[in-house]
Amino acid sequence: MTAPLLSVRGVTYTYPDRPRPTLDGVTFDVAAGGWTTLVGATGSGKSTLLKLIAGLIGPDVAGRLDGEITLAGAPAAALSRGEMAARVGWVGQAADDQICSTNVAAEIAFGLENLGVPAEEIERRIADVLAEFELAALAGESTQRLSGGEKQRLVLAAVMVMRPHLLLLDEPLAQLDPAAAAELLEMLARLQQAGTAIIVAEHRVDQVADRADQVFELRDGKLERVAATTVAGHELSSDDQCETSVPVRLPAERFDIDNTQAGSDWTLHAEGLAFAYPGAAPVWQDVSFTLTSGESVAVLGPNGSGKSTLLGVLTDLHAATQGAVTMRMGAHGDELARTDELVRGLLLQNPDLMLFARRVADELAFGPRCAGCDAAEVSRRVADVAGMFHVADLLDEDPLALSQGQRLRVALAGIVALGPQLLALDEPTTGQDAEQIERLMTVLADRNGLRREGRSLVFSTHDVQLAGRFADRVLVLARGRLLADAPTGEVLANEPVLREARLLPTGIALSGRVGER
């Protein structure tokens, strides 16, 4: 019998100051060229398990680790960093955390240079992966100017150029448009056929479960093998029906900072907008649309189309290079002065950039305190948003020690605690399992939730089904322009638009959107 490429035996890991282990007696094997899919709820330990296998959590890291991990028969603990890097490739949830070079080609070369690969071989391999991952046009581009999806592809290219025997991917589809996700999965299938073993942790189970040789679910620290068809079917059915089965806490009362705008009608006009980074061509131009109080609007488009940039312009994170964003109270009211403008909240695609406090409770309290709320009001808001976004049991935790999905909900709760009239959210469901997506989006998009009192939601997403369920209207960005601005059903039935924007057609039903409740 052939020995497994990876063997995990009785692995138990407990983070510092945690009463219970995150992983408890985990045991499984992975064969050379095999595909293993890990599923489980947000915070179940999938990322922790992958980091342990990659050697990112070891004896020199705080916490208690028991059990044994072997790679091709060699104890992982006995391998040097260089030996681990040559054998195991790891692609984490936050691409920014893995990028260390200033441009795309240099990032891909970085690992090979550290392993001492000859210069001619490095150049040949770089050319190969640039073509394989469709990054050739971006070879000289600054890594800081890439979209989230482009960064994710870059990180994967930088890992695969080192030709690891085992590839670990933590939610690799999270930042990819539907077409790019399908392309990535085909790319992974080719790598598997060439002999690379793959372990994927993913919430979009329907896309990865049936490709696997084996599927494991993490629950309460335990690992259990499950049938791929059973897992995929369960996830899909619960996602379609969980609005009737998942308890959701809607806001108990409205958030007001100055009581001057809550309940008022308002409009935000984007007029002839264009945006370009210094020395670069416009990301998009001639973009015009209007947002009104009480709307839920989804922004769709392929990776690199400028969805994040648009949300940044709407919330003053970026200044448009052409055009203007103006705000008015009432349908025909006067333009708001800067001191009276609508309170707008922006959730960044990477929530780690928004977290700085040592405790979740302090993170949620920071905004209301800065807004001048008294202690009783601060406490009320903290308790309310913690319940809304399912982080009430994490108030004493360090935000950056949480899972990615939990960190995102903490960052979002901190924004909502300020009571913004407009919430602009960049990929708000990243890292969330189906149940958490239902809770989160119901709070955000239900007319009895945050959308009452005239509050509005605009969110970017690659999930067409999510837009179909929770948006009244859709904006589509593609090829440097606003390709569509229309009611959700009309856009999602327009196959030419979907194809041009790399949004694959979907058979979702649009009759039961939360926004229509």
Salt bridges, closest charged atoms under 4 A:
ASP24 OD2 - LYS222 NZ 3.18
ASP29 OD2 - ARG9 NH2 2.81
ASP60 OD2 - ARG81 NH2 3.08
ASP66 OD2 - ARG64 NE 3.05
ASP96 OD1 - LYS151 NZ 2.70
GLU121 OE2 - ARG124 NH2 2.86
GLU121 OE2 - ARG125 NE 2.96
GLU121 OE2 - ARG163 NH1 3.94
ASP128 OD2 - ARG124 NH1 3.39
GLU132 OE2 - ARG190 NH2 2.99
GLU171 OE2 - HIS203 NE2 3.54
ASP177 OD1 - ARG502 NE 3.56
GLU183 OE1 - ARG502 NH2 3.19
GLU186 OE2 - ARG211 NH2 3.08
GLU217 OE2 - ARG219 NH2 2.92
GLU243 OE1 - ARG469 NH2 3.07
GLU243 OE2 - ARG517 NH2 3.92
GLU253 OE2 - ARG380 NH1 3.77
ASP256 OD2 - ARG254 NE 2.59
ASP256 OD1 - ARG455 NH2 3.63
GLU295 OE2 - ARG473 NH1 2.71
ASP316 OD2 - ARG338 NH2 2.57
ASP316 OD2 - ARG344 NH2 3.17
GLU341 OE1 - ARG338 NH1 3.54
GLU341 OE2 - ARG344 NH2 3.09
ASP352 OD1 - ARG407 NE 2.56
ASP362 OD1 - ARG359 NH1 3.32
ASP362 OD1 - ARG369 NH1 3.96
GLU377 OE2 - ARG380 NH2 2.82
GLU377 OE2 - ARG381 NE 2.82
ASP384 OD1 - ARG249 NH2 3.10
ASP384 OD2 - ARG380 NH1 3.87
ASP396 OD1 - ARG359 NH2 2.70
GLU397 OE1 - ARG18 NE 3.27
GLU427 OE2 - HIS462 NE2 3.41
GLU435 OE2 - ARG439 NH1 3.07
GLU438 OE1 - ARG469 NH1 3.00
ASP446 OD2 - ARG517 NH1 3.24
GLU453 OE1 - ARG254 NH1 3.21
ASP472 OD2 - ARG447 NH2 3.56
ASP472 OD2 - ARG451 NH2 2.54
ASP485 OD1 - ARG473 NE 2.72
GLU495 OE2 - ARG499 NE 3.14
GLU500 OE2 - ARG479 NE 3.37
GLU500 OE2 - ARG481 NH2 3.30
GLU516 OE2 - ARG513 NH2 3.14
